[in-house]
Amino acid sequence: MTAPGAAPDNDTPASSTPRLSRRARHWLAGAGVTALAAVLGITLAVRGGATPACAAPPSGNAVHKGKASFYDAGRSGGNCSFPGPPADRLYVALGSSQYSKGAACGSYLDATGPKGTVRVMVMDQCGGCEPTKIDLSTEAFTRIADRSQGIASVTYRAVVNPPLDGGLTFRVKGGASQYWFAVQVGNHGNPLRSIEAKGTSGGFRKAARQSDNYWTVEGGLGPGPYSIRVTDVYGRQATAAGIRMVTKQVQRSTATLASTSPTPSNSPADPPTPGAAPSPTSTESVAPTATVEALAGAAGLDAPRC
């Protein structure tokens, strides 16, 4: 791109051009080096695949316009580490900025293409996708476009407070113990803001989100059972109790982040039936139901700001 504003014609004789002081010349040189370093830093960050500082999952009422391709994850639960894809196989992979190091996992989008609209669950990260490009499952893509197109123009938006079947689910990571706590929360619908957990003694401790969609507490929380407090990006909060230190099992609860009063989603009219939560594979068992400790509604449905 041509630099804005070409240099003006020089009508002043060279002999009368004011000379810069040595201090001014040094200052300009330093500024140039700083600017060059900033440009190089940005270039290296982009080439290295670094997540942008303002990365965040789709939320609120914002409508995104982009392109969609398709892929088949097989039996994998994607980068979100789910036990497997949703039962209806309607899922999506997002680019690194919207995947946001796992912050988008388990949330839902309504994607609209030439043939209609489909509701999909965020399950994966698309390493080669630009910020507004999404990679739909083959089943989802064929709902909104002809497969022969390969790539289709789409718009998509977050589904706020989507209706779900059942309450929150919890899955303790393989290798976790009383000395290192790691849990995955499922069937929450909205992107999650924070997870806090406690054992049989002491108060709640904040867990750290990992890019594989597990939340960890260094040093552990003891042998359990545990209470886990879940907060989404809209401020809705629920707490489930009785979560056990049993790894690789989906433990179901009746705690839910759904609003206490019906809240219409911001999806287009007559959307397809939303996908079910990821189902455990045949090698996994379902733990006893956890109990609900508390349910609280908080902030309104405002999109998070970077």
Buried (B, 14 or more C-beta within 10 A) or exposed (E): EEEEEEEEEEEEEEEEEEEEEEEEEEEEEEEEEEEEEEEEEEEEEEEEEBBBEEBBBBBBEEEBEBBBBBBEBEEBBBBBBBBBBBEBBBBBBBBBBBBBBBBBBBBBBBBBBEBBBBBBBBBBBBEEBEEBBBBBBEBBBBBBBEEEBEEBEBBBBBBBBBEBEBBBBBBBBEEBEEEBBBBBBBBBBBBBBBBBBBBEEEEBBEBEBBBBBBBBBEEBBBEBBBBBBBBBBBBBBBBBBBBBBBBBBBBBBBBBBBEEEEBEBBBEEEBBEBBBBBBBEEEBEEBEBBBBBEBEBEBEBEBBEE
